[in-house]
Amino acid sequence: MLFNSYIFIFLFLPICIIGYFLLNKTKKYQVGHVFLLGMSLWFYGYFNPKYLLIIISSVCVNYLFYLLMKKKQGEVLGDIRPETDNNGKAADARIIRLKSCKPIMIIAVALNLGLIIYYKYMDFFIENINAIANTNWNLLHIALPLGISFFTFQQISFIVDTYRGEVPDYDFLTYACYVAFFPQLVAGPIVTHDEMIPQLTDESKKRINWDNMAKGIYIFAMGLAKKILIADVLGGAVNWGYANVPDLKATNAIIIVFAYSMQLYFDFSGYCDMAMGLGKMLNIDLPLNFDSPYKSFKITEFWTRWHKTLNRFFTRYVYIPLGGNRRGNLRTYLNLLIVFLLSGFWHGAAWTFVIWSVLNGLFCIVTRMFQKTFDNMHPALNWILTQGFYAMSLIFFRAEKISDAIDVIKQILYVDFTNIDVQILYACQTPILKFLLDGTAITHSLPFIYVGIYFLLAFFIIIGTSNSYERMLAFKPTAKSLIWTALLLVLSIFSFSGISTFLYFNF
């Protein structure tokens, strides 16, 4: 089910909110959790009920591994209390505990990774084996289940934290709600157990909080507007451009490159806003996942702001275990490159994603190697280099094939400037702008004004305004905020057209 759909806004969401808080009034909070879990599974299985078996099996199997490790830890520790022991027994107990649970943890993580590999990468491996070994194995054509990368990584973090002895006792129902919580289920954020489960069990959060409700609706409306009114509009131009690469010429190639960077920004930012807003309506604070990355002056800063929870996952469970930056510069650079490679593969089973990730990894390494040089640059030049590089790297991220990406770059380098193609103009001629501008002198003399408006609007929102999280923190339920929220909701809902999935659903 999509956040940007009539069934979600007018049926699913009201039923979920009303039902959840009404059931919690009975003080039988387990019933509320059953209801929330049921609604989350309905949300996930709406498009393809067959995939419910995948997520339900994944939750059950991971919880069993959690129970096995907790049992093993209990058997090993006995009466030793690590937090109170001062004679070295705590450290010894921890080592014994880790060794006893390590085989269970390895099997659990391997099964989780195996699930992703089968559904996401099996055809990719077969294609490459066929190409290298000149074999003719048939592709499996496996459809990618929504959100499998997100809920699997979330459970891997839970398993590893359990192995480390950092997870307390949780009942199955609470754990299942934590994994399947619908606002973050299919595109993040990747939430850790200590961020969310205590909120699910907090009795003070079981009653409706009108301040949270107002904030949640406000940030949800902003996210919906980002997706519908900006990302989807720019996406129309981008889709045409990448479907007609040979006909682009330099002007249109440059436009679609930067249009895609803005589309991806507003699409993912919009999802993160909506997820955070939905959580807020249910009194659940989800972590900030998107922190104005296009305001970053360096690529290293950029990657601390874009998809923060994925970056956190790779830092905690890959970069630091590899040694982080503790083993010299060369090892640090290698560890960074490994993390970027894994991030590229995480985004998709294609060499285009690998190239995109390697380019960003290498630029991060260069930035660290010549840190003084970059520090001495004017901030404006640093910003242009960072954002220009990232937008260009996204050519590989968006292109279906490496050859298509190279062709787009060639079109730009040919410097053959022409008029903006009519298809890009049509994409930006939305009903709202046509109502306001159609027939006026400005549209006759400057037909490209629609494209200009969208680029200026997007750029202003990205650079010149506070992000949604900052706005939510400063939010006050005034008449002005009520009118603004209602306007965004009405304009967005009336602009729904067909199915417009989020870009990160593909990852």
Secondary structure by P-SEA (a helix, b strand, c coil): cccccccccccaaaaaaaaaaaaacccaaaaaaaaaaaaaaaaaacccccaaaaaaaaaaaaaaaaaaaaaaaaaaaccccccccccaaaaaaaaaaaaaaaaaaaaaaaaaaaaaaaaccaaaaaaaaaaaacccccccccccccaaaaaaaaaaaaaaaaaacccccccaaaaaaaaacccccccccccccccccccccccccccccaaaaaaaaaaaaaaaaaacccaaaaaaaaaaaaaccccccaaaaaaaaaaaaaaaaaaaaaaaaaaaaaaaaaccccccccccccccccaaaaaaccaaaaaaaaaaccccccccccccaaaaaaaaaaaaaaaaaaacccaaaaaaaaaaaaaaaaaaaaaaaaaaccaaaaaaaaaaaaaaaacccccccaaaaaaaaaaaaacccccccaaaaaaaccaaaaaaccccaaaaaccaaaaaaaaaaaaaaacccccaaaaaaaccccaaaaaaaaaaaaaaaaacccbbbbccccc
